[in-house]
Amino acid sequence: MDPIFSTVSTCLHKVLGREVSIEPETNIISDLGLDSLQMIEFLLTVEDTLQVELDFETMDMDCLQSVDAFCRFVSTRG
């Protein structure tokens, strides 16, 4: 398993506070139902865990259309 995917999945589980099935094609917003506060917590958790800096103001919402797209986005920030 891809280490970034594994880490992102762990961060999502932590923020959601429950176990959910997370696949590469899972939509972070519509499938998992993250609200705006959970989204901020998720992004900050990813930053801290992976030691990357995500620019929230210029982040393209397309990267949240799937966990795989988000992982590809994060991999370009490291």
All heavy atoms as a GROMACS GRO file, in nm:
protein
  610
    1MET      N    1   0.084  -0.118   0.000
    1MET     CA    2   0.000   0.000   0.000
    1MET      C    3   0.088   0.125   0.000
    1MET      O    4   0.191   0.130   0.066
    1MET     CB    5  -0.092  -0.001   0.122
    1MET     CG    6  -0.185   0.119   0.128
    1MET     SD    7  -0.296   0.123   0.271
    1MET     CE    8  -0.404  -0.010   0.233
    2ASP      N    9   0.045   0.225  -0.073
    2ASP     CA   10   0.116   0.351  -0.082
    2ASP      C   11   0.122   0.417   0.057
    2ASP      O   12   0.020   0.429   0.125
    2ASP     CB   13   0.042   0.443  -0.181
    2ASP     CG   14   0.102   0.580  -0.190
    2ASP    OD1   15   0.225   0.593  -0.184
    2ASP    OD2   16   0.024   0.676  -0.203
    3PRO      N   17   0.241   0.458   0.101
    3PRO     CA   18   0.252   0.516   0.236
    3PRO      C   19   0.173   0.646   0.253
    3PRO      O   20   0.120   0.673   0.360
    3PRO     CB   21   0.401   0.537   0.256
    3PRO     CG   22   0.463   0.525   0.123
    3PRO     CD   23   0.371   0.445   0.037
    4ILE      N   24   0.164   0.728   0.148
    4ILE     CA   25   0.086   0.851   0.159
    4ILE      C   26  -0.062   0.817   0.173
    4ILE      O   27  -0.132   0.875   0.257
    4ILE     CB   28   0.112   0.946   0.040
    4ILE    CG1   29   0.256   0.998   0.045
    4ILE    CG2   30   0.013   1.063   0.039
    4ILE    CD1   31   0.296   1.086  -0.070
    5PHE      N   32  -0.111   0.722   0.094
    5PHE     CA   33  -0.252   0.680   0.103
    5PHE      C   34  -0.282   0.628   0.243
    5PHE      O   35  -0.384   0.662   0.302
    5PHE     CB   36  -0.285   0.574  -0.003
    5PHE     CG   37  -0.427   0.527   0.003
    5PHE    CD1   38  -0.527   0.598  -0.060
    5PHE    CD2   39  -0.460   0.413   0.074
    5PHE    CE1   40  -0.660   0.555  -0.054
    5PHE    CE2   41  -0.591   0.369   0.082
    5PHE     CZ   42  -0.692   0.441   0.017
    6SER      N   43  -0.193   0.548   0.295
    6SER     CA   44  -0.211   0.492   0.429
    6SER      C   45  -0.217   0.602   0.534
    6SER      O   46  -0.304   0.601   0.623
    6SER     CB   47  -0.098   0.394   0.459
    6SER     OG   48  -0.111   0.343   0.588
    7THR      N   49  -0.128   0.699   0.525
    7THR     CA   50  -0.124   0.809   0.621
    7THR      C   51  -0.249   0.897   0.609
    7THR      O   52  -0.308   0.935   0.710
    7THR     CB   53   0.003   0.894   0.600
    7THR    OG1   54   0.116   0.810   0.618
    7THR    CG2   55   0.008   1.011   0.697
    8VAL      N   56  -0.289   0.928   0.486
    8VAL     CA   57  -0.409   1.010   0.464
    8VAL      C   58  -0.532   0.937   0.519
    8VAL      O   59  -0.616   0.998   0.584
    8VAL     CB   60  -0.425   1.046   0.314
    8VAL    CG1   61  -0.563   1.102   0.284
    8VAL    CG2   62  -0.316   1.144   0.272
    9SER      N   63  -0.541   0.807   0.496
    9SER     CA   64  -0.653   0.729   0.549
    9SER      C   65  -0.656   0.734   0.701
    9SER      O   66  -0.762   0.751   0.762
    9SER     CB   67  -0.643   0.583   0.503
    9SER     OG   68  -0.657   0.575   0.364
   10THR      N   69  -0.540   0.721   0.764
   10THR     CA   70  -0.530   0.728   0.910
   10THR      C   71  -0.575   0.866   0.959
   10THR      O   72  -0.647   0.876   1.059
   10THR     CB   73  -0.386   0.698   0.956
   10THR    OG1   74  -0.351   0.567   0.913
   10THR    CG2   75  -0.372   0.710   1.106
   11CYS      N   76  -0.534   0.970   0.891
   11CYS     CA   77  -0.575   1.106   0.928
   11CYS      C   78  -0.726   1.123   0.915
   11CYS      O   79  -0.789   1.185   1.002
   11CYS     CB   80  -0.503   1.209   0.841
   11CYS     SG   81  -0.325   1.222   0.871
   12LEU      N   82  -0.784   1.069   0.810
   12LEU     CA   83  -0.929   1.077   0.792
   12LEU      C   84  -1.002   1.003   0.904
   12LEU      O   85  -1.099   1.054   0.960
   12LEU     CB   86  -0.970   1.021   0.656
   12LEU     CG   87  -0.942   1.112   0.537
   12LEU    CD1   88  -0.953   1.036   0.406
   12LEU    CD2   89  -1.037   1.232   0.539
   13HIS      N   90  -0.955   0.884   0.938
   13HIS     CA   91  -1.017   0.808   1.048
   13HIS      C   92  -1.009   0.886   1.179
   13HIS      O   93  -1.105   0.889   1.257
   13HIS     CB   94  -0.952   0.671   1.064
   13HIS     CG   95  -0.989   0.575   0.957
   13HIS    ND1   96  -0.895   0.508   0.883
   13HIS    CD2   97  -1.110   0.534   0.910
   13HIS    CE1   98  -0.956   0.429   0.796
   13HIS    NE2   99  -1.087   0.444   0.810
   14LYS      N  100  -0.896   0.949   1.203
   14LYS     CA  101  -0.876   1.025   1.326
   14LYS      C  102  -0.974   1.142   1.334
   14LYS      O  103  -1.038   1.164   1.436
   14LYS     CB  104  -0.732   1.076   1.333
   14LYS     CG  105  -0.702   1.158   1.456
   14LYS     CD  106  -0.557   1.202   1.457
   14LYS     CE  107  -0.530   1.287   1.580
   14LYS     NZ  108  -0.392   1.335   1.584
   15VAL      N  109  -0.987   1.216   1.224
   15VAL     CA  110  -1.075   1.333   1.221
   15VAL      C  111  -1.222   1.292   1.230
   15VAL      O  112  -1.301   1.354   1.300
   15VAL     CB  113  -1.049   1.417   1.094
   15VAL    CG1  114  -1.157   1.522   1.074
   15VAL    CG2  115  -0.912   1.481   1.101
   16LEU      N  116  -1.258   1.184   1.161
   16LEU     CA  117  -1.396   1.138   1.163
   16LEU      C  118  -1.433   1.073   1.296
   16LEU      O  119  -1.549   1.069   1.334
   16LEU     CB  120  -1.421   1.039   1.049
   16LEU     CG  121  -1.423   1.100   0.909
   16LEU    CD1  122  -1.418   0.991   0.803
   16LEU    CD2  123  -1.547   1.187   0.892
   17GLY      N  124  -1.333   1.018   1.364
   17GLY     CA  125  -1.358   0.953   1.491
   17GLY      C  126  -1.428   0.819   1.480
   17GLY      O  127  -1.488   0.770   1.575
   18ARG      N  128  -1.420   0.761   1.361
   18ARG     CA  129  -1.482   0.630   1.337
   18ARG      C  130  -1.414   0.562   1.219
   18ARG      O  131  -1.349   0.626   1.138
   18ARG     CB  132  -1.632   0.645   1.310
   18ARG     CG  133  -1.665   0.731   1.190
   18ARG     CD  134  -1.815   0.755   1.175
   18ARG     NE  135  -1.847   0.869   1.093
   18ARG     CZ  136  -1.849   0.871   0.961
   18ARG    NH1  137  -1.819   0.761   0.893
   18ARG    NH2  138  -1.879   0.980   0.895
   19GLU      N  139  -1.429   0.432   1.216
   19GLU     CA  140  -1.375   0.355   1.104
   19GLU      C  141  -1.472   0.361   0.986
   19GLU      O  142  -1.592   0.340   1.004
   19GLU     CB  143  -1.353   0.210   1.146
   19GLU     CG  144  -1.232   0.190   1.235
   19GLU     CD  145  -1.101   0.218   1.166
   19GLU    OE1  146  -1.082   0.176   1.050
   19GLU    OE2  147  -1.016   0.283   1.228
   20VAL      N  148  -1.421   0.394   0.872
   20VAL     CA  149  -1.499   0.393   0.749
   20VAL      C  150  -1.413   0.330   0.641
   20VAL      O  151  -1.290   0.330   0.650
   20VAL     CB  152  -1.543   0.534   0.705
   20VAL    CG1  153  -1.642   0.594   0.801
   20VAL    CG2  154  -1.424   0.625   0.688
   21SER      N  155  -1.478   0.278   0.540
   21SER     CA  156  -1.405   0.221   0.427
   21SER      C  157  -1.353   0.336   0.341
   21SER      O  158  -1.431   0.419   0.294
   21SER     CB  159  -1.497   0.130   0.346
   21SER     OG  160  -1.429   0.082   0.233
   22ILE      N  161  -1.223   0.340   0.322
   22ILE     CA  162  -1.162   0.444   0.240
   22ILE      C  163  -1.087   0.377   0.126
   22ILE      O  164  -0.995   0.300   0.148
   22ILE     CB  165  -1.067   0.532   0.324
   22ILE    CG1  166  -1.146   0.604   0.433
   22ILE    CG2  167  -0.995   0.633   0.234
   22ILE    CD1  168  -1.062   0.684   0.529
   23GLU      N  169  -1.133   0.407   0.007
   23GLU     CA  170  -1.072   0.356  -0.116
   23GLU      C  171  -1.010   0.473  -0.192
   23GLU      O  172  -1.044   0.589  -0.164
   23GLU     CB  173  -1.180   0.288  -0.203
   23GLU     CG  174  -1.252   0.174  -0.135
   23GLU     CD  175  -1.160   0.056  -0.102
   23GLU    OE1  176  -1.065   0.033  -0.178
   23GLU    OE2  177  -1.184  -0.010  -0.001
   24PRO      N  178  -0.924   0.446  -0.289
   24PRO     CA  179  -0.864   0.556  -0.366
   24PRO      C  180  -0.969   0.648  -0.430
   24PRO      O  181  -0.948   0.769  -0.439
   24PRO     CB  182  -0.781   0.485  -0.472
   24PRO     CG  183  -0.744   0.355  -0.408
   24PRO     CD  184  -0.864   0.317  -0.325
   25GLU      N  185  -1.082   0.593  -0.470
   25GLU     CA  186  -1.184   0.673  -0.537
   25GLU      C  187  -1.283   0.740  -0.442
   25GLU      O  188  -1.373   0.813  -0.484
   25GLU     CB  189  -1.261   0.589  -0.640
   25GLU     CG  190  -1.340   0.476  -0.580
   25GLU     CD  191  -1.260   0.348  -0.554
   25GLU    OE1  192  -1.139   0.342  -0.584
   25GLU    OE2  193  -1.321   0.252  -0.504
   26THR      N  194  -1.269   0.720  -0.311
   26THR     CA  195  -1.359   0.780  -0.213
   26THR      C  196  -1.350   0.933  -0.219
   26THR      O  197  -1.241   0.989  -0.213
   26THR     CB  198  -1.323   0.734  -0.070
   26THR    OG1  199  -1.335   0.592  -0.063
   26THR    CG2  200  -1.413   0.797   0.033
   27ASN      N  201  -1.466   0.999  -0.233
   27ASN     CA  202  -1.472   1.145  -0.235
   27ASN      C  203  -1.466   1.195  -0.091
   27ASN      O  204  -1.549   1.156  -0.009
   27ASN     CB  205  -1.601   1.192  -0.305
   27ASN     CG  206  -1.606   1.342  -0.320
   27ASN    OD1  207  -1.604   1.416  -0.223
   27ASN    ND2  208  -1.613   1.387  -0.443
   28ILE      N  209  -1.369   1.280  -0.062
   28ILE     CA  210  -1.346   1.324   0.074
   28ILE      C  211  -1.464   1.405   0.128
   28ILE      O  212  -1.499   1.393   0.245
   28ILE     CB  213  -1.214   1.405   0.082
   28ILE    CG1  214  -1.096   1.312   0.052
   28ILE    CG2  215  -1.198   1.471   0.219
   28ILE    CD1  216  -0.963   1.381   0.040
   29ILE      N  217  -1.528   1.482   0.043
   29ILE     CA  218  -1.637   1.566   0.090
   29ILE      C  219  -1.771   1.492   0.087
   29ILE      O  220  -1.836   1.478   0.190
   29ILE     CB  221  -1.645   1.696   0.006
   29ILE    CG1  222  -1.517   1.778   0.025
   29ILE    CG2  223  -1.767   1.779   0.048
   29ILE    CD1  224  -1.502   1.894  -0.068
   30SER      N  225  -1.810   1.442  -0.030
   30SER     CA  226  -1.945   1.385  -0.039
   30SER      C  227  -1.956   1.244   0.019
   30SER      O  228  -2.056   1.212   0.083
   30SER     CB  229  -1.995   1.386  -0.184
   30SER     OG  230  -1.915   1.303  -0.265
   31ASP      N  231  -1.855   1.160   0.002
   31ASP     CA  232  -1.864   1.023   0.054
   31ASP      C  233  -1.840   1.016   0.205
   31ASP      O  234  -1.904   0.939   0.275
   31ASP     CB  235  -1.765   0.930  -0.016
   31ASP     CG  236  -1.799   0.907  -0.162
   31ASP    OD1  237  -1.916   0.927  -0.201
   31ASP    OD2  238  -1.708   0.869  -0.238
   32LEU      N  239  -1.746   1.096   0.253
   32LEU     CA  240  -1.711   1.091   0.395
   32LEU      C  241  -1.785   1.196   0.478
   32LEU      O  242  -1.792   1.184   0.600
   32LEU     CB  243  -1.560   1.105   0.414
   32LEU     CG  244  -1.477   0.996   0.347
   32LEU    CD1  245  -1.329   1.023   0.367
   32LEU    CD2  246  -1.515   0.859   0.399
   33GLY      N  247  -1.837   1.297   0.412
   33GLY     CA  248  -1.919   1.396   0.482
   33GLY      C  249  -1.845   1.488   0.576
   33GLY      O  250  -1.902   1.533   0.676
   34LEU      N  251  -1.721   1.519   0.547
   34LEU     CA  252  -1.648   1.613   0.632
   34LEU      C  253  -1.712   1.750   0.625
   34LEU      O  254  -1.741   1.801   0.516
   34LEU     CB  255  -1.502   1.625   0.588
   34LEU     CG  256  -1.400   1.535   0.656
   34LEU    CD1  257  -1.424   1.390   0.619
   34LEU    CD2  258  -1.261   1.576   0.621
   35ASP      N  259  -1.736   1.810   0.743
   35ASP     CA  260  -1.784   1.948   0.744
   35ASP      C  261  -1.662   2.040   0.738
   35ASP      O  262  -1.548   1.994   0.735
   35ASP     CB  263  -1.874   1.975   0.864
   35ASP     CG  264  -1.804   1.960   0.999
   35ASP    OD1  265  -1.681   1.982   1.007
   35ASP    OD2  266  -1.872   1.926   1.097
   36SER      N  267  -1.686   2.171   0.739
   36SER     CA  268  -1.575   2.265   0.721
   36SER      C  269  -1.472   2.257   0.834
   36SER      O  270  -1.351   2.264   0.809
   36SER     CB  271  -1.628   2.408   0.708
   36SER     OG  272  -1.704   2.444   0.821
   37LEU      N  273  -1.516   2.240   0.958
   37LEU     CA  274  -1.421   2.228   1.068
   37LEU      C  275  -1.341   2.099   1.060
   37LEU      O  276  -1.220   2.097   1.086
   37LEU     CB  277  -1.493   2.237   1.203
   37LEU     CG  278  -1.551   2.374   1.237
   37LEU    CD1  279  -1.629   2.367   1.368
   37LEU    CD2  280  -1.443   2.479   1.243
   38GLN      N  281  -1.407   1.990   1.024
   38GLN     CA  282  -1.336   1.862   1.008
   38GLN      C  283  -1.236   1.871   0.893
   38GLN      O  284  -1.128   1.815   0.901
   38GLN     CB  285  -1.435   1.749   0.983
   38GLN     CG  286  -1.514   1.709   1.104
   38GLN     CD  287  -1.621   1.608   1.070
   38GLN    OE1  288  -1.692   1.621   0.970
   38GLN    NE2  289  -1.634   1.507   1.155
   39MET      N  290  -1.272   1.943   0.787
   39MET     CA  291  -1.181   1.959   0.673
   39MET      C  292  -1.055   2.032   0.716
   39MET      O  293  -0.944   1.991   0.682
   39MET     CB  294  -1.251   2.033   0.559
   39MET     CG  295  -1.163   2.047   0.436
   39MET     SD  296  -1.109   1.889   0.366
   39MET     CE  297  -1.265   1.830   0.304
   40ILE      N  298  -1.070   2.139   0.793
   40ILE     CA  299  -0.953   2.212   0.841
   40ILE      C  300  -0.868   2.123   0.931
   40ILE      O  301  -0.746   2.118   0.917
   40ILE     CB  302  -0.996   2.341   0.914
   40ILE    CG1  303  -1.057   2.439   0.815
   40ILE    CG2  304  -0.879   2.404   0.989
   40ILE    CD1  305  -1.129   2.556   0.878
   41GLU      N  306  -0.933   2.052   1.022
   41GLU     CA  307  -0.860   1.961   1.110
   41GLU      C  308  -0.788   1.853   1.030
   41GLU      O  309  -0.672   1.821   1.058
   41GLU     CB  310  -0.957   1.896   1.210
   41GLU     CG  311  -0.887   1.807   1.310
   41GLU     CD  312  -0.982   1.742   1.408
   41GLU    OE1  313  -1.102   1.775   1.411
   41GLU    OE2  314  -0.934   1.655   1.485
   42PHE      N  315  -0.853   1.800   0.927
   42PHE     CA  316  -0.792   1.698   0.842
   42PHE      C  317  -0.668   1.754   0.772
   42PHE      O  318  -0.560   1.692   0.776
   42PHE     CB  319  -0.893   1.648   0.739
   42PHE     CG  320  -0.834   1.570   0.626
   42PHE    CD1  321  -0.771   1.449   0.649
   42PHE    CD2  322  -0.840   1.618   0.497
   42PHE    CE1  323  -0.715   1.376   0.543
   42PHE    CE2  324  -0.786   1.546   0.391
   42PHE     CZ  325  -0.722   1.425   0.415
   43LEU      N  326  -0.680   1.871   0.711
   43LEU     CA  327  -0.567   1.929   0.639
   43LEU      C  328  -0.451   1.960   0.733
   43LEU      O  329  -0.334   1.935   0.699
   43LEU     CB  330  -0.612   2.054   0.563
   43LEU     CG  331  -0.712   2.030   0.451
   43LEU    CD1  332  -0.764   2.163   0.396
   43LEU    CD2  333  -0.654   1.944   0.340
   44LEU      N  334  -0.480   2.012   0.851
   44LEU     CA  335  -0.374   2.041   0.949
   44LEU      C  336  -0.309   1.912   0.999
   44LEU      O  337  -0.187   1.907   1.019
   44LEU     CB  338  -0.429   2.121   1.066
   44LEU     CG  339  -0.472   2.264   1.032
   44LEU    CD1  340  -0.542   2.328   1.151
   44LEU    CD2  341  -0.354   2.348   0.985
   45THR      N  342  -0.389   1.807   1.017
   45THR     CA  343  -0.335   1.678   1.061
   45THR      C  344  -0.243   1.620   0.954
   45THR      O  345  -0.135   1.568   0.985
   45THR     CB  346  -0.450   1.580   1.093
   45THR    OG1  347  -0.531   1.636   1.196
   45THR    CG2  348  -0.396   1.445   1.138
   46VAL      N  349  -0.283   1.631   0.828
   46VAL     CA  350  -0.198   1.583   0.718
   46VAL      C  351  -0.068   1.661   0.715
   46VAL      O  352   0.040   1.603   0.702
   46VAL     CB  353  -0.272   1.591   0.582
   46VAL    CG1  354  -0.176   1.569   0.466
   46VAL    CG2  355  -0.386   1.491   0.577
   47GLU      N  356  -0.077   1.793   0.729
   47GLU     CA  357   0.045   1.875   0.730
   47GLU      C  358   0.141   1.831   0.840
   47GLU      O  359   0.260   1.814   0.816
   47GLU     CB  360   0.010   2.023   0.752
   47GLU     CG  361  -0.037   2.095   0.631
   47GLU     CD  362  -0.049   2.245   0.656
   47GLU    OE1  363  -0.090   2.285   0.768
   47GLU    OE2  364  -0.018   2.321   0.563
   48ASP      N  365   0.088   1.816   0.961
   48ASP     CA  366   0.172   1.777   1.074
   48ASP      C  367   0.230   1.638   1.057
   48ASP      O  368   0.348   1.615   1.085
   48ASP     CB  369   0.092   1.782   1.204
   48ASP     CG  370   0.061   1.924   1.249
   48ASP    OD1  371   0.125   2.019   1.198
   48ASP    OD2  372  -0.027   1.940   1.336
   49THR      N  373   0.148   1.545   1.013
   49THR     CA  374   0.190   1.405   1.003
   49THR      C  375   0.293   1.385   0.893
   49THR      O  376   0.391   1.313   0.911
   49THR     CB  377   0.068   1.314   0.980
   49THR    OG1  378  -0.027   1.336   1.085
   49THR    CG2  379   0.108   1.168   0.978
   50LEU      N  380   0.269   1.447   0.778
   50LEU     CA  381   0.358   1.426   0.662
   50LEU      C  382   0.465   1.535   0.649
   50LEU      O  383   0.547   1.530   0.557
   50LEU     CB  384   0.276   1.419   0.533
   50LEU     CG  385   0.189   1.295   0.519
   50LEU    CD1  386   0.102   1.305   0.395
   50LEU    CD2  387   0.274   1.169   0.514
   51GLN      N  388   0.463   1.633   0.740
   51GLN     CA  389   0.561   1.742   0.736
   51GLN      C  390   0.562   1.811   0.600
   51GLN      O  391   0.668   1.828   0.537
   51GLN     CB  392   0.701   1.690   0.771
   51GLN     CG  393   0.712   1.633   0.911
   51GLN     CD  394   0.688   1.738   1.017
   51GLN    OE1  395   0.760   1.838   1.022
   51GLN    NE2  396   0.588   1.719   1.101
   52VAL      N  397   0.442   1.848   0.553
   52VAL     CA  398   0.427   1.922   0.429
   52VAL      C  399   0.351   2.050   0.459
   52VAL      O  400   0.286   2.062   0.562
   52VAL     CB  401   0.352   1.841   0.320
   52VAL    CG1  402   0.431   1.718   0.279
   52VAL    CG2  403   0.211   1.804   0.365
   53GLU      N  404   0.359   2.146   0.369
   53GLU     CA  405   0.284   2.269   0.383
   53GLU      C  406   0.182   2.277   0.270
   53GLU      O  407   0.217   2.272   0.152
   53GLU     CB  408   0.376   2.390   0.378
   53GLU     CG  409   0.306   2.518   0.412
   53GLU     CD  410   0.402   2.635   0.427
   53GLU    OE1  411   0.515   2.614   0.473
   53GLU    OE2  412   0.361   2.747   0.393
   54LEU      N  413   0.055   2.286   0.308
   54LEU     CA  414  -0.053   2.296   0.211
   54LEU      C  415  -0.104   2.439   0.211
   54LEU      O  416  -0.137   2.493   0.316
   54LEU     CB  417  -0.166   2.200   0.247
   54LEU     CG  418  -0.127   2.052   0.264
   54LEU    CD1  419  -0.247   1.971   0.312
   54LEU    CD2  420  -0.071   1.997   0.135
   55ASP      N  421  -0.112   2.500   0.094
   55ASP     CA  422  -0.162   2.636   0.082
   55ASP      C  423  -0.314   2.630   0.063
   55ASP      O  424  -0.363   2.604  -0.046
   55ASP     CB  425  -0.095   2.708  -0.035
   55ASP     CG  426  -0.134   2.853  -0.045
   55ASP    OD1  427  -0.214   2.901   0.039
   55ASP    OD2  428  -0.086   2.920  -0.138
   56PHE      N  429  -0.386   2.652   0.171
   56PHE     CA  430  -0.532   2.635   0.169
   56PHE      C  431  -0.601   2.734   0.076
   56PHE      O  432  -0.703   2.702   0.017
   56PHE     CB  433  -0.589   2.650   0.311
   56PHE     CG  434  -0.523   2.562   0.411
   56PHE    CD1  435  -0.464   2.616   0.524
   56PHE    CD2  436  -0.517   2.425   0.393
   56PHE    CE1  437  -0.403   2.534   0.618
   56PHE    CE2  438  -0.455   2.344   0.487
   56PHE     CZ  439  -0.398   2.398   0.598
   57GLU      N  440  -0.548   2.854   0.064
   57GLU     CA  441  -0.614   2.956  -0.016
   57GLU      C  442  -0.605   2.930  -0.166
   57GLU      O  443  -0.693   2.971  -0.241
   57GLU     CB  444  -0.557   3.093   0.018
   57GLU     CG  445  -0.593   3.134   0.161
   57GLU     CD  446  -0.545   3.273   0.195
   57GLU    OE1  447  -0.512   3.350   0.104
   57GLU    OE2  448  -0.541   3.303   0.316
   58THR      N  449  -0.501   2.862  -0.210
   58THR     CA  450  -0.486   2.835  -0.352
   58THR      C  451  -0.513   2.689  -0.386
   58THR      O  452  -0.501   2.651  -0.502
   58THR     CB  453  -0.345   2.873  -0.401
   58THR    OG1  454  -0.248   2.795  -0.331
   58THR    CG2  455  -0.320   3.022  -0.382
   59MET      N  456  -0.551   2.611  -0.285
   59MET     CA  457  -0.577   2.469  -0.309
   59MET      C  458  -0.697   2.454  -0.401
   59MET      O  459  -0.801   2.515  -0.381
   59MET     CB  460  -0.604   2.398  -0.176
   59MET     CG  461  -0.629   2.250  -0.191
   59MET     SD  462  -0.677   2.172  -0.035
   59MET     CE  463  -0.524   2.177   0.053
   60ASP      N  464  -0.681   2.371  -0.503
   60ASP     CA  465  -0.788   2.343  -0.597
   60ASP      C  466  -0.881   2.238  -0.538
   60ASP      O  467  -0.836   2.135  -0.489
   60ASP     CB  468  -0.725   2.292  -0.728
   60ASP     CG  469  -0.824   2.277  -0.839
   60ASP    OD1  470  -0.946   2.287  -0.814
   60ASP    OD2  471  -0.779   2.254  -0.952
   61MET      N  472  -1.010   2.264  -0.541
   61MET     CA  473  -1.107   2.170  -0.484
   61MET      C  474  -1.108   2.036  -0.557
   61MET      O  475  -1.157   1.937  -0.504
   61MET     CB  476  -1.247   2.232  -0.486
   61MET     CG  477  -1.262   2.350  -0.391
   61MET     SD  478  -1.220   2.313  -0.220
   61MET     CE  479  -1.360   2.214  -0.174
   62ASP      N  480  -1.052   2.030  -0.677
   62ASP     CA  481  -1.044   1.903  -0.750
   62ASP      C  482  -0.963   1.800  -0.674
   62ASP      O  483  -0.987   1.680  -0.688
   62ASP     CB  484  -0.984   1.923  -0.890
   62ASP     CG  485  -1.078   1.995  -0.984
   62ASP    OD1  486  -1.201   1.998  -0.955
   62ASP    OD2  487  -1.030   2.047  -1.086
   63CYS      N  488  -0.869   1.845  -0.594
   63CYS     CA  489  -0.786   1.749  -0.521
   63CYS      C  490  -0.863   1.681  -0.409
   63CYS      O  491  -0.815   1.583  -0.351
   63CYS     CB  492  -0.658   1.813  -0.468
   63CYS     SG  493  -0.682   1.923  -0.329
   64LEU      N  494  -0.983   1.729  -0.379
   64LEU     CA  495  -1.066   1.666  -0.275
   64LEU      C  496  -1.173   1.575  -0.336
   64LEU      O  497  -1.254   1.518  -0.263
   64LEU     CB  498  -1.132   1.773  -0.188
   64LEU     CG  499  -1.034   1.866  -0.116
   64LEU    CD1  500  -1.109   1.978  -0.046
   64LEU    CD2  501  -0.948   1.789  -0.018
   65GLN      N  502  -1.171   1.559  -0.467
   65GLN     CA  503  -1.270   1.475  -0.534
   65GLN      C  504  -1.248   1.327  -0.509
   65GLN      O  505  -1.340   1.246  -0.523
   65GLN     CB  506  -1.273   1.504  -0.685
   65GLN     CG  507  -1.320   1.643  -0.717
   65GLN     CD  508  -1.458   1.673  -0.659
   65GLN    OE1  509  -1.552   1.597  -0.678
   65GLN    NE2  510  -1.469   1.783  -0.588
   66SER      N  511  -1.126   1.291  -0.472
   66SER     CA  512  -1.097   1.152  -0.435
   66SER      C  513  -0.975   1.150  -0.344
   66SER      O  514  -0.894   1.243  -0.346
   66SER     CB  515  -1.072   1.064  -0.558
   66SER     OG  516  -0.948   1.094  -0.617
   67VAL      N  517  -0.965   1.045  -0.265
   67VAL     CA  518  -0.848   1.030  -0.178
   67VAL      C  519  -0.723   1.019  -0.263
   67VAL      O  520  -0.618   1.077  -0.231
   67VAL     CB  521  -0.865   0.909  -0.084
   67VAL    CG1  522  -0.740   0.887  -0.002
   67VAL    CG2  523  -0.986   0.928   0.008
   68ASP      N  524  -0.734   0.949  -0.375
   68ASP     CA  525  -0.619   0.934  -0.465
   68ASP      C  526  -0.573   1.070  -0.519
   68ASP      O  527  -0.453   1.098  -0.521
   68ASP     CB  528  -0.656   0.839  -0.580
   68ASP     CG  529  -0.537   0.808  -0.668
   68ASP    OD1  530  -0.433   0.761  -0.614
   68ASP    OD2  531  -0.546   0.830  -0.791
   69ALA      N  532  -0.667   1.155  -0.561
   69ALA     CA  533  -0.631   1.288  -0.612
   69ALA      C  534  -0.564   1.370  -0.501
   69ALA      O  535  -0.466   1.441  -0.527
   69ALA     CB  536  -0.755   1.360  -0.664
   70PHE      N  537  -0.614   1.359  -0.378
   70PHE     CA  538  -0.553   1.431  -0.266
   70PHE      C  539  -0.412   1.380  -0.240
   70PHE      O  540  -0.320   1.459  -0.216
   70PHE     CB  541  -0.639   1.421  -0.140
   70PHE     CG  542  -0.585   1.499  -0.026
   70PHE    CD1  543  -0.596   1.637  -0.024
   70PHE    CD2  544  -0.519   1.437   0.078
   70PHE    CE1  545  -0.544   1.712   0.082
   70PHE    CE2  546  -0.466   1.510   0.183
   70PHE     CZ  547  -0.479   1.647   0.186
   71CYS      N  548  -0.394   1.250  -0.245
   71CYS     CA  549  -0.260   1.192  -0.225
   71CYS      C  550  -0.162   1.240  -0.330
   71CYS      O  551  -0.046   1.271  -0.299
   71CYS     CB  552  -0.268   1.039  -0.224
   71CYS     SG  553  -0.350   0.971  -0.080
   72ARG      N  554  -0.206   1.248  -0.455
   72ARG     CA  555  -0.120   1.299  -0.562
   72ARG      C  556  -0.084   1.446  -0.536
   72ARG      O  557   0.031   1.487  -0.553
   72ARG     CB  558  -0.187   1.284  -0.699
   72ARG     CG  559  -0.188   1.141  -0.749
   72ARG     CD  560  -0.225   1.131  -0.898
   72ARG     NE  561  -0.344   1.206  -0.932
   72ARG     CZ  562  -0.469   1.158  -0.928
   72ARG    NH1  563  -0.489   1.034  -0.888
   72ARG    NH2  564  -0.572   1.232  -0.964
   73PHE      N  565  -0.183   1.524  -0.490
   73PHE     CA  566  -0.159   1.664  -0.456
   73PHE      C  567  -0.056   1.675  -0.344
   73PHE      O  568   0.039   1.752  -0.354
   73PHE     CB  569  -0.292   1.729  -0.415
   73PHE     CG  570  -0.277   1.866  -0.356
   73PHE    CD1  571  -0.251   1.976  -0.438
   73PHE    CD2  572  -0.289   1.886  -0.220
   73PHE    CE1  573  -0.236   2.101  -0.382
   73PHE    CE2  574  -0.276   2.012  -0.165
   73PHE     CZ  575  -0.248   2.121  -0.246
   74VAL      N  576  -0.073   1.598  -0.239
   74VAL     CA  577   0.019   1.603  -0.124
   74VAL      C  578   0.159   1.561  -0.166
   74VAL      O  579   0.258   1.619  -0.122
   74VAL     CB  580  -0.033   1.514  -0.010
   74VAL    CG1  581   0.073   1.495   0.098
   74VAL    CG2  582  -0.159   1.574   0.051
   75SER      N  583   0.169   1.463  -0.254
   75SER     CA  584   0.302   1.413  -0.296
   75SER      C  585   0.381   1.519  -0.370
   75SER      O  586   0.504   1.514  -0.372
   75SER     CB  587   0.289   1.287  -0.379
   75SER     OG  588   0.234   1.316  -0.506
   76THR      N  589   0.314   1.619  -0.428
   76THR     CA  590   0.385   1.728  -0.497
   76THR      C  591   0.429   1.836  -0.401
   76THR      O  592   0.500   1.928  -0.440
   76THR     CB  593   0.297   1.790  -0.607
   76THR    OG1  594   0.185   1.857  -0.546
   76THR    CG2  595   0.250   1.686  -0.706
   77ARG      N  596   0.386   1.828  -0.275
   77ARG     CA  597   0.419   1.931  -0.175
   77ARG      C  598   0.536   1.893  -0.087
   77ARG      O  599   0.583   1.972  -0.010
   77ARG     CB  600   0.298   1.962  -0.086
   77ARG     CG  601   0.175   2.007  -0.160
   77ARG     CD  602   0.205   2.134  -0.238
   77ARG     NE  603   0.090   2.186  -0.307
   77ARG     CZ  604   0.074   2.181  -0.439
   77ARG    NH1  605   0.164   2.124  -0.517
   77ARG    NH2  606  -0.031   2.236  -0.496
   78GLY      N  607   0.578   1.769  -0.093
   78GLY     CA  608   0.684   1.722  -0.004
   78GLY      C  609   0.817   1.752  -0.055
   78GLY      O  610   0.913   1.793  -0.009
   0.00000   0.00000   0.00000
